[in-house]
Amino acid sequence: MLGALLTAMFIARSVMFAIYWSDPAHRFQQIEPWMPARYVAYSWGLTPAEMAAALELESLPGRGRTMGEISAETGVPLADLAKRIEAAAQGREGAGK
């Protein structure tokens, strides 16, 4: 019974995730300081490794670390981080063609 409940919860979460990210309004959102880095990566179609490379970090920060926090910790203005992310997304798009 517990296994079935956990499976149903996982399936529901996966479906909700797919529906959310299939909405074009959630793609390529303007990067704001409150946004977690993983949210930005999903929005811009980047893997965690690609996002980390764009931010010039060894790995993508853990859950909940916002772009504002990353900007403050690295000393790189948010606008510059946004330009790096956009360039990485464009590079990925160009590589797929």
GROMACS elastic network, one bead per residue, 0.5 to 0.9 nm:
[ bonds ]
;  ai    aj funct       b0    kb
    1     4     6  0.52114   500
    1     5     6  0.63208   500
    1     6     6  0.87391   500
    2     5     6  0.50745   500
    2     6     6  0.61712   500
    2     7     6  0.85231   500
    3     6     6  0.51781   500
    3     7     6  0.60786   500
    3     8     6  0.85700   500
    4     7     6  0.50392   500
    4     8     6  0.60974   500
    4     9     6  0.85880   500
    5     8     6  0.51146   500
    5     9     6  0.61869   500
    5    10     6  0.86377   500
    6     9     6  0.50654   500
    6    10     6  0.61541   500
    6    11     6  0.86079   500
    7    10     6  0.51105   500
    7    11     6  0.61597   500
    7    12     6  0.85809   500
    8    11     6  0.51227   500
    8    12     6  0.60907   500
    8    13     6  0.85568   500
    9    12     6  0.51170   500
    9    13     6  0.61222   500
    9    14     6  0.85793   500
   10    13     6  0.51344   500
   10    14     6  0.61382   500
   10    15     6  0.86345   500
   11    14     6  0.50854   500
   11    15     6  0.61628   500
   11    16     6  0.86050   500
   12    15     6  0.51690   500
   12    16     6  0.61618   500
   12    17     6  0.85574   500
   13    16     6  0.51320   500
   13    17     6  0.60831   500
   13    18     6  0.86265   500
   14    17     6  0.50367   500
   14    18     6  0.61758   500
   14    19     6  0.86367   500
   15    18     6  0.51192   500
   15    19     6  0.61675   500
   15    20     6  0.85657   500
   16    19     6  0.51522   500
   16    20     6  0.60656   500
   16    21     6  0.86607   500
   17    20     6  0.52110   500
   17    21     6  0.62583   500
   17    22     6  0.85270   500
   18    21     6  0.54218   500
   18    22     6  0.60114   500
   18    23     6  0.88620   500
   19    22     6  0.52235   500
   19    23     6  0.66783   500
   20    23     6  0.57140   500
   20    24     6  0.89960   500
   20    26     6  0.73477   500
   21    24     6  0.74439   500
   21    25     6  0.85956   500
   21    26     6  0.61401   500
   21    27     6  0.71866   500
   21    42     6  0.78496   500
   21    43     6  0.75671   500
   22    25     6  0.86441   500
   22    26     6  0.77577   500
   22    27     6  0.82093   500
   23    26     6  0.57983   500
   23    27     6  0.73364   500
   24    27     6  0.52426   500
   24    28     6  0.83570   500
   25    28     6  0.80227   500
   25    29     6  0.74959   500
   26    29     6  0.61414   500
   26    42     6  0.89358   500
   26    43     6  0.60471   500
   27    42     6  0.78801   500
   27    44     6  0.61098   500
   27    45     6  0.77764   500
   28    31     6  0.83946   500
   28    40     6  0.81325   500
   28    42     6  0.88420   500
   28    43     6  0.52629   500
   28    45     6  0.79991   500
   28    86     6  0.85582   500
   29    32     6  0.86532   500
   29    40     6  0.77297   500
   29    43     6  0.63723   500
   29    44     6  0.74770   500
   30    40     6  0.89356   500
   30    82     6  0.82619   500
   31    34     6  0.86075   500
   31    35     6  0.70265   500
   31    40     6  0.69900   500
   31    67     6  0.78916   500
   31    78     6  0.81017   500
   31    79     6  0.83493   500
   31    81     6  0.89288   500
   31    82     6  0.62737   500
   32    35     6  0.56824   500
   32    66     6  0.88201   500
   32    67     6  0.70343   500
   32    68     6  0.75401   500
   32    78     6  0.79629   500
   32    82     6  0.89125   500
   33    36     6  0.81988   500
   33    66     6  0.63374   500
   33    69     6  0.75308   500
   33    70     6  0.89312   500
   33    71     6  0.83045   500
   33    78     6  0.72304   500
   34    65     6  0.89364   500
   34    66     6  0.55750   500
   34    67     6  0.64771   500
   34    68     6  0.62813   500
   34    69     6  0.85313   500
   35    38     6  0.83558   500
   35    39     6  0.65245   500
   35    40     6  0.66680   500
   35    64     6  0.84666   500
   35    65     6  0.82062   500
   35    66     6  0.51857   500
   35    67     6  0.58045   500
   35    68     6  0.77479   500
   36    39     6  0.53055   500
   36    40     6  0.65322   500
   36    41     6  0.88327   500
   36    63     6  0.72996   500
   36    64     6  0.53735   500
   36    65     6  0.53356   500
   36    67     6  0.59316   500
   36    68     6  0.86523   500
   37    40     6  0.51410   500
   37    41     6  0.62309   500
   37    42     6  0.87936   500
   37    48     6  0.88666   500
   37    51     6  0.80291   500
   37    60     6  0.74145   500
   37    61     6  0.72498   500
   37    62     6  0.86142   500
   37    63     6  0.79895   500
   37    64     6  0.75820   500
   37    65     6  0.63252   500
   37    66     6  0.56414   500
   37    67     6  0.57073   500
   37    70     6  0.83486   500
   38    42     6  0.62623   500
   38    43     6  0.85203   500
   38    47     6  0.88218   500
   38    48     6  0.70361   500
   38    51     6  0.82059   500
   38    60     6  0.76721   500
   38    61     6  0.82389   500
   38    62     6  0.84839   500
   38    63     6  0.72725   500
   38    64     6  0.81615   500
   38    65     6  0.84618   500
   38    66     6  0.87138   500
   39    42     6  0.52204   500
   39    43     6  0.60952   500
   39    44     6  0.86248   500
   40    44     6  0.60629   500
   40    45     6  0.84034   500
   40    46     6  0.83520   500
   40    51     6  0.85066   500
   40    67     6  0.83930   500
   40    85     6  0.86790   500
   41    44     6  0.52751   500
   41    45     6  0.59689   500
   41    47     6  0.64329   500
   41    48     6  0.66261   500
   41    50     6  0.82884   500
   41    51     6  0.59102   500
   41    85     6  0.82789   500
   42    45     6  0.50359   500
   42    46     6  0.60321   500
   42    47     6  0.74104   500
   42    48     6  0.86151   500
   43    46     6  0.77897   500
   44    85     6  0.76856   500
   44    86     6  0.75803   500
   44    88     6  0.89413   500
   44    89     6  0.62011   500
   45    89     6  0.67298   500
   45    92     6  0.85463   500
   46    49     6  0.78872   500
   46    50     6  0.57098   500
   46    51     6  0.58896   500
   46    85     6  0.85846   500
   46    88     6  0.78252   500
   46    89     6  0.65125   500
   46    92     6  0.79082   500
   47    50     6  0.51288   500
   47    51     6  0.61374   500
   47    52     6  0.85664   500
   48    51     6  0.50472   500
   48    52     6  0.60782   500
   48    53     6  0.85711   500
   48    59     6  0.75560   500
   48    60     6  0.58610   500
   49    52     6  0.50934   500
   49    53     6  0.61824   500
   49    54     6  0.86238   500
   49    58     6  0.85805   500
   49    59     6  0.65816   500
   49    60     6  0.68480   500
   50    53     6  0.50605   500
   50    54     6  0.61577   500
   50    55     6  0.86608   500
   50    60     6  0.88871   500
   50    85     6  0.88592   500
   50    88     6  0.72350   500
   50    89     6  0.87048   500
   50    92     6  0.89372   500
   51    54     6  0.50220   500
   51    55     6  0.62328   500
   51    56     6  0.84460   500
   51    57     6  0.85550   500
   51    59     6  0.84064   500
   51    60     6  0.67710   500
   51    85     6  0.69025   500
   51    88     6  0.77278   500
   51    89     6  0.89884   500
   52    55     6  0.51099   500
   52    56     6  0.59399   500
   52    58     6  0.63523   500
   52    59     6  0.51423   500
   52    61     6  0.80757   500
   53    57     6  0.59585   500
   53    58     6  0.72631   500
   53    59     6  0.77276   500
   53    60     6  0.84735   500
   53    88     6  0.84941   500
   54    57     6  0.77216   500
   54    81     6  0.77383   500
   54    84     6  0.54296   500
   54    85     6  0.55524   500
   54    86     6  0.87922   500
   54    87     6  0.80842   500
   54    88     6  0.61033   500
   55    58     6  0.89115   500
   55    60     6  0.84135   500
   55    70     6  0.86772   500
   55    81     6  0.63095   500
   55    82     6  0.89370   500
   55    84     6  0.68388   500
   55    85     6  0.72560   500
   56    59     6  0.86307   500
   57    60     6  0.67536   500
   57    61     6  0.84026   500
   58    61     6  0.89663   500
   59    62     6  0.88699   500
   60    63     6  0.89691   500
   61    64     6  0.81883   500
   61    65     6  0.62278   500
   61    66     6  0.88810   500
   61    70     6  0.84241   500
   62    65     6  0.62706   500
   63    66     6  0.86821   500
   65    68     6  0.82876   500
   65    69     6  0.63918   500
   65    70     6  0.70758   500
   66    69     6  0.51748   500
   66    70     6  0.63259   500
   66    71     6  0.85678   500
   67    70     6  0.50130   500
   67    71     6  0.60055   500
   67    72     6  0.85767   500
   67    78     6  0.71460   500
   67    81     6  0.83538   500
   68    71     6  0.50303   500
   68    72     6  0.62032   500
   68    73     6  0.85981   500
   68    77     6  0.87552   500
   68    78     6  0.67854   500
   69    72     6  0.51059   500
   69    73     6  0.60553   500
   69    74     6  0.85224   500
   70    73     6  0.50897   500
   70    74     6  0.59867   500
   70    75     6  0.81501   500
   70    76     6  0.81884   500
   70    78     6  0.85124   500
   71    74     6  0.53780   500
   71    75     6  0.56605   500
   71    76     6  0.51428   500
   71    77     6  0.56929   500
   71    78     6  0.56047   500
   71    81     6  0.74186   500
   72    75     6  0.51715   500
   72    76     6  0.69904   500
   72    77     6  0.77121   500
   72    78     6  0.86056   500
   73    76     6  0.80510   500
   74    77     6  0.85666   500
   76    79     6  0.83375   500
   76    80     6  0.65628   500
   76    81     6  0.67722   500
   77    80     6  0.53560   500
   77    81     6  0.65144   500
   77    82     6  0.87723   500
   78    81     6  0.50168   500
   78    82     6  0.60977   500
   78    83     6  0.86502   500
   79    82     6  0.50355   500
   79    83     6  0.63208   500
   79    84     6  0.88165   500
   80    83     6  0.50649   500
   80    84     6  0.63789   500
   80    85     6  0.87403   500
   81    84     6  0.51130   500
   81    85     6  0.62760   500
   81    86     6  0.86657   500
   82    85     6  0.50884   500
   82    86     6  0.61271   500
   82    87     6  0.85570   500
   83    86     6  0.50999   500
   83    87     6  0.61121   500
   83    88     6  0.86015   500
   84    87     6  0.51093   500
   84    88     6  0.61779   500
   84    89     6  0.86559   500
   85    88     6  0.50749   500
   85    89     6  0.61994   500
   85    90     6  0.86035   500
   86    89     6  0.51008   500
   86    90     6  0.61395   500
   86    91     6  0.85072   500
   87    90     6  0.50573   500
   87    91     6  0.60110   500
   87    92     6  0.85299   500
   88    92     6  0.61377   500
   88    93     6  0.85739   500
   89    92     6  0.50560   500
   89    93     6  0.61393   500
   89    94     6  0.85893   500
   90    94     6  0.60765   500
   90    95     6  0.85121   500
   91    94     6  0.50833   500
   91    95     6  0.61049   500
   91    96     6  0.87253   500
   92    95     6  0.50545   500
   92    96     6  0.63877   500
   93    96     6  0.53271   500
   93    97     6  0.68433   500
   94    97     6  0.54520   500
